[in-house]
Amino acid sequence: MIYLDSAATTLEKPQAVACASAWAIRHLASPGRGGYPASMGAARVMYQCRELAARLFHVPQPEQVVLTANATHGLNLAIHSLVRPGSVVLISGYEHNAVTRPLCGDPRVQVRVAAGPLFDPDGVYEAFERELTEQVDVVICNHVSNVFGFIQPVERIAALCRRRGKPLIVDASQSAGTLPVDLEGWGAAFVAMPGHKGLYGPQGTGLLLCAGETLPLLAGGTGSSSASQQMPDFLPDRLEAGTQNVCGAAGLLAGLRFVERTGIDRIRRHEQRLCRSMMDALEGVGGLRLYRGGESQSGLFSFTVDGMDCEEVGQALARRGVAVRAGLHCAPTAHRTAGTLETGTVRVSFSTFNRPGQVAPAAAAIREAVRGGAR
């Protein structure tokens, strides 16, 4: 199988990730619950994970790195911390349901969309500049669109938020591990990211980088301040109720070490080269429309085929041994902005473990599927 769905989950991981998680299952207990080696070892792994994430993503203190179940969990924590009934929230035109559903779940929250054109960073920035009025309370923007690989001008949007005194939440689900993420430099209140994509950790892991006010979604045991019936007022305990996923954290730590050792820039360049090579190989295929954006595109792209359902194309490719994702990708807002809401897209995404030699056979399978009408 040629796996081209790393924007959903990186399937191939560094061997150290599985080894670390397996070792943790056998040797680590719950952090903060005892002074014996198995508990102390778990606390040490959790802290090392926070420490390395803080170094990679420019977080002033490791305690500001909260371990979550995924990016959705982190985004819900961030939104719950900043958005109140009656709040006005400005989002980009390319947000995932992990942002829009928590906001639309409360009819008292007003959502505005800064809908700039696809692969037009200047247009997106101008939309934010126009829509970021005094009435806006919170700004939310993803770094990279999970549908199109569009790299949004987060640095410029963050600077705009700082000038106008508005808190910013960044969804780094598609950029963490492949693009620079800078909590302190951006001045963001929160940055959320999954562990199982570009950080090569296990599913069920994630990170929330915190610089702003925090409110817990869950209340319960933390192994600290146990006499109080209120959640602790300090991080990370304030947002980490209950027993944490220590085995996942051990695997995520190994993934973070792999990313640091390999180099974020090197990973990005490799993925972008493969992405552009694949798009070049598909240029000129009759009825196939590529959504490509030059320097504004990361290591993933989408396409549609005239007269063919994207789900049928995805299934035809699966039969030919090529794994992609087809549909709306949990991001109807992005499709609405780009004009693909009625059709969805077929998405192709790469990781550092994909090889140049996989491009030609995958492109051939796509051409064959298109010519064969998805049979």
Long-range contacts (C-beta under 8 A, 24 or more apart in sequence): 1-321, 1-322, 1-323, 2-321, 2-322, 2-323, 2-358, 2-361, 2-362, 2-365, 3-323, 3-354, 4-322, 4-323, 4-324, 4-348, 4-349, 4-350, 4-354, 4-362, 5-323, 5-324, 5-325, 5-347, 5-349, 6-197, 6-198, 6-300, 6-349, 6-350, 6-351, 6-354, 7-146, 7-174, 7-197, 7-300, 7-325, 7-347, 7-349, 8-197, 8-325, 8-349, 9-196, 9-197, 9-203, 10-196, 10-197, 10-198, 10-200, 10-351, 10-353, 11-323, 12-351, 12-353, 13-200, 13-201, 13-202, 13-251, 13-255, 14-200, 14-254, 14-255, 14-258, 16-254, 16-257, 16-258, 17-200, 17-201, 17-202, 17-251, 17-252, 17-254, 17-255, 17-258, 18-251, 19-254, 20-250, 20-251, 20-253, 20-254, 21-202, 21-247, 21-248, 21-250, 21-251, 21-254, 23-250, 24-246, 24-247, 24-249, 24-250, 24-251, 25-247, 28-246, 28-247, 28-250, 29-246, 30-223, 30-243, 30-244, 30-246, 31-223, 31-244, 31-246, 32-222, 32-223, 32-224, 33-223, 42-246, 45-246, 45-249, 45-250, 45-253, 46-244, 46-246, 46-249, 48-253, 49-249, 49-250, 49-252, 49-253, 49-256, 50-236, 52-253, 52-256, 52-257, 52-260, 53-207, 53-209, 53-256, 55-260, 56-181, 56-256, 56-259, 56-260, 56-264, 57-176, 57-181, 57-182, 57-183, 57-191, 57-207, 57-209, 58-181, 58-182, 58-183, 58-184, 58-185, 59-183, 59-184, 59-209, 59-211, 60-184, 60-211, 63-234, 63-235, 63-236, 64-183, 64-209, 64-210, 64-211, 64-235, 64-236, 65-207, 65-208, 65-209, 65-210, 65-236, 66-207, 66-208, 66-209, 66-210, 66-235, 66-236, 66-239, 66-240, 67-205, 67-206, 67-207, 67-236, 67-240, 67-244, 67-245, 67-249, 67-252, 68-192, 68-205, 68-206, 68-207, 68-208, 68-239, 69-204, 69-205, 69-206, 69-245, 70-194, 70-195, 70-196, 70-203, 70-204, 70-205, 70-206, 71-98, 71-171, 71-172, 71-173, 71-192, 71-193, 71-194, 71-206, 72-98, 72-206, 73-206, 73-208, 74-190, 74-192, 74-193, 74-206, 74-207, 74-208, 75-99, 75-102, 75-169, 75-171, 75-192, 76-102, 76-217, 77-190, 77-192, 77-208, 77-214, 77-215, 77-216, 77-217, 77-239, 78-169, 78-189, 78-190, 78-192, 78-208, 79-103, 79-138, 79-140, 79-169, 80-215, 80-217, 81-189, 81-190, 81-212, 81-213, 81-214, 81-215, 82-137, 82-138, 82-167, 82-169, 82-189, 82-190, 82-212, 82-213, 83-109, 83-137, 83-138, 84-137, 85-109, 86-110, 87-137, 87-138, 88-112, 88-135, 88-136, 88-137, 88-138, 89-136, 89-137, 89-138, 89-139, 89-140, 90-114, 90-128, 90-131, 90-132, 90-136, 90-138, 90-139, 90-140, 90-166, 91-139, 91-140, 91-141, 91-333, 92-116, 92-124, 92-128, 92-140, 92-141, 92-142, 92-152, 93-124, 93-127, 93-333, 93-334, 93-336, 93-337, 94-142, 94-145, 94-147, 94-148, 94-150, 94-152, 94-331, 94-333, 94-334, 94-337, 95-140, 95-141, 95-142, 95-171, 95-331, 95-333, 95-334, 96-142, 96-146, 96-171, 96-173, 96-330, 96-331, 96-333, 96-334, 97-330, 97-331, 97-332, 98-171, 98-173, 98-330, 99-140, 99-142, 99-171, 100-332, 100-333, 103-140, 112-136, 113-333, 113-337, 115-337, 116-337, 118-148, 118-150, 118-291, 118-293, 118-337, 118-338, 119-148, 119-150, 119-291, 119-292, 119-293, 119-294, 119-296, 119-297, 120-296, 121-151, 121-152, 121-153, 121-156, 121-296, 122-153, 124-152, 124-153, 124-157, 125-153, 125-156, 125-157, 125-160, 128-157, 128-160, 129-160, 132-160, 132-161, 132-164, 132-166, 136-166, 137-166, 137-167, 138-166, 138-167, 138-168, 138-169, 139-166, 139-167, 139-168, 139-169, 140-168, 140-169, 140-170, 140-171, 141-168, 141-169, 141-170, 141-171, 142-170, 142-171, 142-172, 142-173, 142-174, 143-170, 143-171, 143-172, 143-174, 143-175, 143-179, 143-181, 144-173, 144-174, 144-175, 144-179, 144-298, 145-174, 145-331, 145-334, 146-173, 146-174, 146-300, 146-329, 146-330, 146-331, 146-334, 147-302, 147-329, 147-331, 147-334, 147-335, 147-338, 147-340, 147-345, 147-347, 148-291, 148-293, 148-297, 148-300, 148-301, 148-302, 148-334, 148-338, 148-345, 149-174, 149-275, 149-293, 149-297, 149-298, 149-299, 149-300, 149-301, 149-302, 149-349, 150-293, 150-296, 150-297, 150-298, 151-175, 151-179, 151-296, 151-297, 151-298, 154-186, 155-185, 155-186, 158-186, 158-187, 158-188, 161-187, 161-188, 162-187, 167-212, 173-197, 174-198, 174-298, 174-300, 175-298, 176-207, 177-259, 177-264, 177-267, 178-264, 178-267, 178-268, 178-271, 178-298, 178-299, 179-264, 179-268, 179-298, 180-264, 181-209, 183-209, 183-211, 184-211, 187-211, 189-213, 195-248, 195-251, 195-252, 195-255, 198-259, 198-267, 198-351, 199-252, 199-255, 199-256, 199-259, 200-255, 200-258, 200-259, 200-351, 201-248, 201-251, 201-252, 201-254, 201-255, 201-256, 202-247, 202-248, 202-251, 202-252, 204-245, 204-248, 205-245, 205-248, 205-249, 205-251, 205-252, 207-252, 208-239, 210-235, 210-239, 214-238, 214-239, 216-241, 218-242, 262-352, 267-352, 268-298, 268-299, 270-299, 270-350, 270-352, 271-298, 271-299, 271-300, 271-350, 271-351, 271-352, 271-354, 272-297, 272-298, 272-299, 273-356, 274-299, 274-350, 274-354, 274-356, 274-358, 274-359, 275-299, 275-300, 275-301, 275-348, 275-350, 277-356, 277-359, 278-348, 278-359, 278-362, 278-363, 281-359, 281-360, 281-363, 282-363, 282-366, 282-367, 285-366, 285-367, 285-370, 286-370, 287-370, 288-366, 288-370, 291-338, 291-340, 291-345, 299-349, 299-350, 299-351, 300-347, 300-348, 300-349, 300-350, 301-347, 301-348, 301-349, 302-340, 302-345, 302-346, 302-347, 302-348, 303-345, 303-346, 303-348, 303-366, 304-340, 304-343, 304-344, 304-345, 304-346, 305-346, 305-370, 305-374, 308-370, 308-373, 308-374, 309-374, 310-343, 310-344, 310-345, 310-346, 311-344, 312-374, 313-346, 313-369, 313-370, 313-374, 314-346, 315-374, 316-369, 316-372, 316-374, 316-375, 317-346, 317-365, 317-366, 317-369, 320-365, 320-368, 320-369, 321-365, 322-362, 322-365, 322-366, 324-348, 324-349, 325-349
